[in-house]
Amino acid sequence: MKNNKDILIKYRAIAYDNMEDAREYLEQMAEEGWMLEKISGYYKFIFRRCEPKKLRFAVELFVGGNPFDTYVTQSNEEYIEYCEKAGWHFICTTGGMDVFYTEDEDVPPIESDPVLKLETIKKKDRTRRVYVPCMFLIMGGCYLGTGLTINRNMLECSFFQFSGLLLWLFVLGIYIWQMISYRNWLSKAKKAAEAGENLPGHKTLTLKGMYVFFGATALIHSIMAVWAGSVYQEKLMYMIPLIWGICLLLLPFSYGLSLYAEKKKMGRSSYQALSLVIVPLVFTGIFINLILLVVLRFGEDNTFDKQVDEQRLAVFGEEEDFVRREMHQTHWGHFLVSIDRFTVEAYNAAPDPVIHTWSIDVYETASEAIHERLLREAEQEKVYRMLSIRFPYPAADRTEIPGAEDLTIYRVEENGEYCYLIYNETVIISARCDEALGAEQMQVIRETFM
């Protein structure tokens, strides 16, 4: 990208473990007639047109530097002065790295001990290359572990949750690949250092490549989300493109913060550059959470695709005071309906009203594996966060109700309530009533839910 005929701007990533690659790139550009003038914001390489010449460049790690240094600090001035006395001309500094050049082929390298240089790189690159990936691996491992155990039902009943699992797998794959790539580079660098050779380069994504990579990921995920939302009627999925858009805005936003910190000379001395990154990211995180709360509210769906005749449900209670009904459409095309009804008899001579309660949880699935797993969970009295069958199975007895001989029914009386587990090949029902189910109630349940 050219601003004018004498200025050329390129966007590249520069890091501690690819300084050798950056050095080779700068030497190549000088041979093509472009001399580095400045590196701004870690990625922006500004070149000025010059006579094509063969130059030697050095991208060196300042031991006392910091990734948030955006200009030459006072502690770095002595190091630069020392290098210039040795015959190297200083160009710029970025992220704790200094860039020099020389036309003299006889000038000795700035750092003559590659072993010491490698150890310094490993020490300074530990956070980005080791701690951060390990943190994400632990977080992702916890998410996958809970997703496949206590939150398994939640993943099965929400494409939004399921796509989050896939996204975590994708992120973990990236970090695992990065860690493997970094370990391979360390192995090669160690051999080169022990042989007294320059450390090898380590290819990384350019800024343009990062945008293309994350943009393609966001586009594919968003298209899948819109498709799933339209096919399976899960409104939460429509919000995924919005969330991706906010996340992608963080890339130019954080880059703009680096440029601003450099312009205002907010270096490590006052830690203002660090605060410029953390404060907006925290604010953005809070903003995304607020959006998610709106998304969850927007995504509520209280419809039920099977007609529930209120008059027929009156066989469970006469005077309706409170009814809660929920339906969760799942990405397997199944549903869960939960109905709670509380009926209160009118006050009479008794000081307290008599409360009749009943609740019904219905889960339908065409998947034999899911059906069998839910029944096993009921037998083992497992309680998950969502869509679990809460039933005291070990204390229950097999029973029959007239008109429902083709169904499997378990019943147990517990704390004044009658607990039922009713199921056939596709539907599982967990019911709690303060009175035993009779033939009339059972007929309503069958015709309404099964």
C-alpha positions as CSV (number, residue, x, y, z in Angstrom):
1,M,0.0,0.0,0.0
2,K,1.6,3.3,-1.1
3,N,0.8,6.7,0.3
4,N,3.0,8.4,-2.3
5,K,5.8,7.4,-4.7
6,D,8.5,7.6,-2.0
7,I,6.7,6.0,0.9
8,L,5.7,2.3,1.2
9,I,3.7,0.8,4.0
10,K,3.7,-2.9,4.7
11,Y,1.9,-4.7,7.5
12,R,3.8,-7.6,9.1
13,A,4.0,-9.3,12.4
14,I,7.2,-9.0,14.4
15,A,7.9,-11.1,17.6
16,Y,10.8,-12.3,19.7
17,D,10.9,-15.6,17.9
18,N,10.8,-14.3,14.3
19,M,13.3,-11.5,14.6
20,E,15.6,-13.3,12.2
21,D,12.8,-13.5,9.7
22,A,12.2,-9.8,10.0
23,R,16.0,-9.1,9.5
24,E,16.0,-11.1,6.3
25,Y,12.9,-9.2,5.1
26,L,14.4,-5.8,5.8
27,E,17.6,-6.7,3.9
28,Q,15.5,-7.9,0.9
29,M,13.5,-4.7,0.9
30,A,16.8,-2.6,1.0
31,E,18.0,-4.5,-2.0
32,E,14.8,-3.6,-3.8
33,G,15.2,0.1,-3.0
34,W,13.1,0.5,0.2
35,M,14.8,1.5,3.4
36,L,13.0,1.0,6.7
37,E,12.1,4.3,8.4
38,K,9.9,3.2,11.3
39,I,7.9,0.3,12.7
40,S,4.7,1.6,14.2
41,G,2.3,-0.3,16.4
42,Y,4.2,-3.7,16.1
43,Y,2.8,-4.3,12.6
44,K,3.1,-1.2,10.5
45,F,6.5,-1.1,8.6
46,I,7.1,2.3,7.0
47,F,9.7,2.3,4.2
48,R,11.2,5.2,2.2
49,R,12.5,4.9,-1.3
50,C,16.3,4.7,-1.6
51,E,19.0,3.5,-3.9
52,P,19.0,-0.3,-4.0
53,K,21.9,-1.4,-1.8
54,K,23.1,-4.4,0.2
55,L,22.8,-3.6,3.9
56,R,23.1,-5.6,7.0
57,F,20.2,-5.3,9.5
58,A,20.0,-6.4,13.1
59,V,16.7,-6.8,15.0
60,E,17.9,-7.2,18.6
61,L,16.1,-7.9,21.9
62,F,16.7,-5.2,24.5
63,V,17.1,-7.2,27.7
64,G,15.6,-4.5,29.8
65,G,12.8,-3.9,27.3
66,N,9.1,-4.6,27.6
67,P,6.4,-5.6,25.1
68,F,4.5,-2.4,25.9
69,D,7.4,-0.1,25.1
70,T,6.3,2.2,22.3
71,Y,9.3,4.5,22.1
72,V,12.9,4.7,23.2
73,T,13.0,4.6,27.0
74,Q,15.7,6.2,29.1
75,S,17.0,2.8,30.1
76,N,17.3,1.8,26.4
77,E,19.4,4.9,25.4
78,E,22.6,3.4,26.8
79,Y,22.1,0.2,24.9
80,I,21.5,2.1,21.7
81,E,24.6,4.3,22.3
82,Y,26.7,1.2,22.9
83,C,25.5,-0.4,19.6
84,E,26.1,2.8,17.6
85,K,29.7,3.0,18.9
86,A,30.2,-0.5,17.6
87,G,29.2,0.6,14.1
88,W,25.5,0.0,14.0
89,H,23.0,2.8,13.1
90,F,19.8,2.9,15.1
91,I,16.5,3.1,13.2
92,C,13.6,2.5,15.6
93,T,12.3,0.5,18.5
94,T,9.1,-1.5,19.0
95,G,7.9,-3.8,21.7
96,G,11.2,-4.1,23.4
97,M,13.1,-4.8,20.2
98,D,15.6,-2.4,18.5
99,V,16.3,-2.3,14.8
100,F,19.8,-1.3,13.5
101,Y,21.6,-1.3,10.1
102,T,25.1,-1.0,8.8
103,E,26.8,-0.8,5.4
104,D,30.1,-2.2,6.8
105,E,30.3,-5.9,6.3
106,D,33.2,-6.1,8.9
107,V,31.2,-4.8,11.8
108,P,30.7,-7.6,14.3
109,P,27.2,-8.8,15.2
110,I,25.6,-7.0,18.1
111,E,24.9,-10.2,20.0
112,S,27.8,-12.7,19.5
113,D,26.4,-15.4,21.8
114,P,23.4,-17.1,20.2
115,V,22.9,-19.3,23.3
116,L,22.4,-16.2,25.5
117,K,20.2,-14.7,22.9
118,L,18.0,-17.8,22.7
119,E,17.7,-17.9,26.5
120,T,16.6,-14.3,26.6
121,I,14.0,-14.9,23.9
122,K,12.6,-17.9,25.8
123,K,12.4,-15.9,29.0
124,K,10.7,-12.9,27.4
125,D,8.4,-15.0,25.2
126,R,7.2,-17.3,28.0
127,T,4.0,-15.4,28.6
128,R,2.8,-15.3,24.9
129,R,4.1,-18.7,23.9
130,V,3.6,-20.8,27.0
131,Y,1.4,-19.2,29.7
132,V,-1.4,-17.9,27.5
133,P,-1.7,-21.1,25.4
134,C,-1.7,-23.2,28.6
135,M,-4.3,-21.0,30.2
136,F,-6.6,-21.4,27.1
137,L,-5.9,-25.2,27.1
138,I,-7.0,-25.4,30.7
139,M,-10.1,-23.3,30.1
140,G,-11.0,-25.2,27.0
141,G,-10.4,-28.5,28.7
142,C,-12.7,-27.5,31.5
143,Y,-15.4,-26.4,29.1
144,L,-15.1,-29.6,27.1
145,G,-15.1,-31.7,30.2
146,T,-18.2,-30.1,31.7
147,G,-19.8,-30.0,28.2
148,L,-19.5,-33.7,27.7
149,T,-20.5,-34.6,31.3
150,I,-22.7,-32.4,33.5
151,N,-23.7,-30.0,30.6
152,R,-24.2,-32.7,28.0
153,N,-27.9,-32.2,27.9
154,M,-27.4,-28.5,27.4
155,L,-25.2,-29.1,24.4
156,E,-27.8,-31.4,22.9
157,C,-30.6,-29.0,23.3
158,S,-29.0,-25.8,22.0
159,F,-27.2,-25.1,18.8
160,F,-25.9,-22.0,20.5
161,Q,-24.2,-24.1,23.2
162,F,-23.1,-26.7,20.6
163,S,-21.5,-24.2,18.4
164,G,-19.6,-22.8,21.4
165,L,-18.2,-26.3,21.9
166,L,-17.1,-26.5,18.3
167,L,-15.5,-23.0,18.6
168,W,-13.6,-24.1,21.6
169,L,-12.3,-27.1,19.7
170,F,-11.2,-24.8,16.9
171,V,-9.4,-22.4,19.3
172,L,-7.7,-25.3,21.1
173,G,-6.6,-26.7,17.8
174,I,-5.0,-23.3,17.0
175,Y,-3.1,-23.1,20.3
176,I,-2.0,-26.7,20.1
177,W,-0.6,-26.1,16.6
178,Q,1.1,-22.9,17.9
179,M,2.7,-24.7,20.8
180,I,3.9,-27.5,18.6
181,S,5.3,-25.0,16.0
182,Y,7.0,-23.0,18.8
183,R,8.6,-26.2,20.2
184,N,9.9,-27.2,16.8
185,W,11.4,-23.7,16.4
186,L,13.0,-24.0,19.8
187,S,14.5,-27.3,18.9
188,K,16.0,-25.9,15.7
189,A,17.1,-22.7,17.4
190,K,18.9,-24.7,20.1
191,K,20.9,-26.7,17.5
192,A,21.8,-23.5,15.7
193,A,22.8,-21.7,18.9
194,E,25.0,-24.6,20.0
195,A,26.7,-24.6,16.6
196,G,27.3,-20.8,16.9
197,E,25.0,-20.0,14.0
198,N,22.2,-17.3,13.7
199,L,18.9,-18.4,15.1
200,P,16.4,-19.5,12.4
201,G,13.4,-17.5,11.5
202,H,9.9,-18.4,12.6
203,K,7.1,-17.6,10.1
204,T,4.0,-16.0,11.6
205,L,0.8,-14.6,10.1
206,T,0.9,-11.1,8.7
207,L,-1.7,-8.6,9.9
208,K,-3.6,-9.1,6.6
209,G,-3.4,-12.8,7.1
210,M,-4.8,-12.5,10.6
211,Y,-7.8,-10.5,9.3
212,V,-8.4,-13.0,6.5
213,F,-8.2,-16.0,8.9
214,F,-10.5,-14.6,11.6
215,G,-12.8,-13.0,9.0
216,A,-13.2,-16.4,7.2
217,T,-13.8,-18.1,10.6
218,A,-16.4,-15.5,11.6
219,L,-18.1,-15.7,8.2
220,I,-18.4,-19.5,8.1
221,H,-19.6,-19.6,11.8
222,S,-22.1,-16.8,11.1
223,I,-23.5,-18.5,8.0
224,M,-23.9,-21.8,9.9
225,A,-25.6,-19.9,12.8
226,V,-28.1,-18.2,10.5
227,W,-28.9,-21.5,8.8
228,A,-29.4,-23.3,12.1
229,G,-31.5,-20.5,13.5
230,S,-33.8,-20.6,10.5
231,V,-34.1,-24.4,10.2
232,Y,-34.3,-25.2,13.9
233,Q,-36.0,-22.0,15.1
234,E,-33.3,-21.2,17.6
235,K,-33.3,-17.4,17.8
236,L,-30.1,-17.2,19.8
237,M,-28.2,-18.3,16.7
238,Y,-29.1,-15.0,14.9
239,M,-27.0,-13.1,17.4
240,I,-23.7,-14.9,16.6
241,P,-22.9,-12.7,13.6
242,L,-23.3,-9.7,15.9
243,I,-21.0,-11.2,18.6
244,W,-18.4,-12.0,15.9
245,G,-18.6,-8.4,14.5
246,I,-17.8,-7.0,18.0
247,C,-14.9,-9.4,18.4
248,L,-13.4,-8.5,15.0
249,L,-13.6,-4.8,15.9
250,L,-11.2,-5.5,18.7
251,L,-8.4,-6.1,16.2
252,P,-8.2,-2.6,14.7
253,F,-9.2,-1.2,18.1
254,S,-6.3,-2.7,19.9
255,Y,-4.0,-1.8,17.0
256,G,-5.2,1.8,17.2
257,L,-4.5,1.9,20.9
258,S,-0.9,0.9,20.2
259,L,-0.5,3.7,17.7
260,Y,-2.1,6.1,20.2
261,A,0.3,5.0,22.9
262,E,3.2,5.4,20.6
263,K,2.1,8.9,19.5
264,K,1.6,10.0,23.1
265,K,4.9,8.3,24.2
266,M,3.1,6.3,26.8
267,G,5.8,3.7,27.4
268,R,6.5,1.2,30.2
269,S,7.8,4.0,32.5
270,S,4.2,4.9,33.5
271,Y,2.4,1.7,32.4
272,Q,-0.1,3.8,30.6
273,A,0.3,1.8,27.4
274,L,-0.6,-1.3,29.4
275,S,-3.7,0.4,30.9
276,L,-4.7,1.5,27.4
277,V,-5.0,-2.1,26.4
278,I,-6.5,-3.6,29.6
279,V,-9.2,-1.0,30.3
280,P,-10.8,-1.1,26.8
281,L,-10.7,-4.9,26.8
282,V,-12.4,-5.1,30.2
283,F,-15.0,-2.6,29.0
284,T,-15.5,-4.6,25.8
285,G,-15.9,-7.8,27.8
286,I,-18.6,-6.2,30.0
287,F,-20.3,-4.9,26.8
288,I,-20.3,-8.4,25.2
289,N,-21.8,-9.9,28.4
290,L,-24.5,-7.3,28.4
291,I,-25.2,-8.3,24.8
292,L,-25.3,-11.9,25.7
293,L,-27.9,-11.1,28.4
294,V,-30.0,-9.4,25.8
295,V,-29.4,-12.4,23.5
296,L,-30.6,-14.8,26.1
297,R,-33.7,-12.7,26.7
298,F,-34.3,-12.4,23.0
299,G,-33.9,-16.1,22.5
300,E,-36.5,-17.2,25.0
301,D,-39.2,-19.3,23.3
302,N,-42.3,-20.1,25.3
303,T,-44.3,-21.7,22.5
304,F,-45.2,-25.3,22.4
305,D,-45.8,-27.1,19.1
306,K,-48.3,-29.5,20.5
307,Q,-51.7,-28.1,21.5
308,V,-52.2,-28.0,25.2
309,D,-55.9,-27.9,26.0
310,E,-56.2,-25.9,29.2
311,Q,-59.7,-27.2,29.9
312,R,-58.5,-30.8,29.7
313,L,-55.5,-30.0,32.0
314,A,-58.1,-28.9,34.6
315,V,-58.3,-32.6,35.6
316,F,-55.1,-31.9,37.7
317,G,-56.6,-28.9,39.5
318,E,-59.6,-26.5,39.2
319,E,-58.6,-23.0,40.3
320,E,-55.5,-21.8,38.4
321,D,-53.3,-19.3,40.2
322,F,-49.9,-19.8,38.5
323,V,-48.8,-21.7,35.4
324,R,-45.2,-21.9,34.1
325,R,-44.7,-23.3,30.7
326,E,-41.4,-23.6,28.8
327,M,-40.3,-25.2,25.6
328,H,-36.8,-25.7,24.4
329,Q,-36.4,-26.5,20.7
330,T,-33.3,-28.6,20.2
331,H,-31.1,-28.9,17.2
332,W,-32.0,-32.6,16.9
333,G,-35.6,-31.6,16.3
334,H,-36.8,-32.7,19.8
335,F,-38.4,-30.7,22.5
336,L,-38.7,-30.4,26.2
337,V,-41.8,-29.0,27.7
338,S,-42.1,-28.2,31.4
339,I,-45.5,-27.3,32.9
340,D,-46.0,-26.4,36.5
341,R,-49.4,-25.6,37.9
342,F,-50.3,-24.4,41.4
343,T,-53.9,-24.3,42.4
344,V,-55.1,-22.9,45.7
345,E,-58.5,-23.7,47.2
346,A,-60.5,-20.8,48.5
347,Y,-60.1,-19.8,52.1
348,N,-62.5,-21.4,54.5
349,A,-62.5,-21.9,58.2
350,A,-59.0,-23.3,58.0
351,P,-56.3,-20.7,58.8
352,D,-54.1,-21.8,55.8
353,P,-55.1,-22.5,52.2
354,V,-54.8,-26.0,50.8
355,I,-52.3,-26.0,47.9
356,H,-52.5,-28.5,45.1
357,T,-49.4,-28.8,42.9
358,W,-48.4,-30.8,39.9
359,S,-45.6,-30.5,37.3
360,I,-44.8,-32.4,34.1
361,D,-41.5,-32.5,32.3
362,V,-41.6,-34.0,28.8
363,Y,-38.7,-34.9,26.7
364,E,-39.1,-36.3,23.2
365,T,-36.2,-37.6,21.1
366,A,-35.9,-39.6,17.9
367,S,-32.4,-40.6,19.0
368,E,-32.3,-44.0,20.6
369,A,-28.9,-43.2,22.1
370,I,-30.1,-40.1,23.8
371,H,-33.3,-41.8,24.9
372,E,-31.4,-44.6,26.6
373,R,-28.9,-42.3,28.2
374,L,-31.6,-40.2,29.8
375,L,-33.2,-43.3,31.2
376,R,-29.8,-44.4,32.6
377,E,-29.4,-41.0,34.2
378,A,-32.8,-41.4,35.8
379,E,-31.8,-44.9,37.2
380,Q,-28.6,-43.4,38.6
381,E,-30.3,-40.4,40.0
382,K,-28.0,-38.0,38.2
383,V,-29.0,-34.3,38.3
384,Y,-27.6,-32.2,35.6
385,R,-28.1,-28.5,35.1
386,M,-30.6,-28.8,32.3
387,L,-33.0,-31.3,30.9
388,S,-32.2,-34.0,33.4
389,I,-34.8,-36.4,34.7
390,R,-35.1,-35.9,38.4
391,F,-36.6,-39.1,39.7
392,P,-36.0,-41.2,42.8
393,Y,-35.6,-44.4,40.7
394,P,-34.2,-46.8,43.3
395,A,-37.2,-46.4,45.6
396,A,-39.8,-46.6,42.8
397,D,-42.0,-49.5,41.9
398,R,-43.2,-50.6,38.5
399,T,-46.9,-49.8,38.2
400,E,-49.8,-49.8,35.7
401,I,-52.6,-47.4,35.1
402,P,-55.7,-48.3,33.2
403,G,-55.6,-47.3,29.6
404,A,-51.7,-47.0,29.6
405,E,-50.7,-50.7,29.4
406,D,-48.3,-50.0,26.5
407,L,-46.3,-47.5,28.6
408,T,-43.6,-48.2,31.1
409,I,-44.6,-46.4,34.4
410,Y,-42.7,-46.2,37.7
411,R,-44.1,-44.5,40.8
412,V,-42.9,-43.6,44.2
413,E,-44.4,-41.5,47.0
414,E,-41.9,-39.0,48.4
415,N,-42.6,-36.2,50.9
416,G,-46.3,-36.2,50.3
417,E,-45.9,-36.2,46.5
418,Y,-46.4,-38.9,43.9
419,C,-43.4,-39.1,41.5
420,Y,-43.9,-40.7,38.1
421,L,-41.5,-41.8,35.4
422,I,-43.5,-42.6,32.2
423,Y,-42.0,-43.5,28.9
424,N,-42.3,-45.2,25.5
425,E,-39.9,-45.5,22.6
426,T,-39.6,-41.7,22.0
427,V,-41.1,-39.8,24.9
428,I,-40.0,-39.6,28.5
429,I,-42.2,-37.9,31.1
430,S,-41.3,-37.0,34.7
431,A,-44.4,-36.0,36.7
432,R,-45.0,-34.9,40.3
433,C,-48.4,-34.6,41.7
434,D,-49.9,-34.3,45.2
435,E,-52.4,-36.9,44.3
436,A,-52.0,-40.3,42.5
437,L,-52.6,-40.2,38.7
438,G,-55.8,-41.9,37.7
439,A,-57.1,-43.1,34.3
440,E,-58.5,-39.7,33.4
441,Q,-55.3,-37.8,34.1
442,M,-53.3,-40.5,32.3
443,Q,-55.4,-40.2,29.2
444,V,-54.9,-36.4,29.1
445,I,-51.1,-36.9,29.4
446,R,-51.0,-39.5,26.6
447,E,-53.2,-37.5,24.2
448,T,-51.4,-34.2,25.0
449,F,-47.7,-35.2,25.2
450,M,-47.2,-38.7,23.7
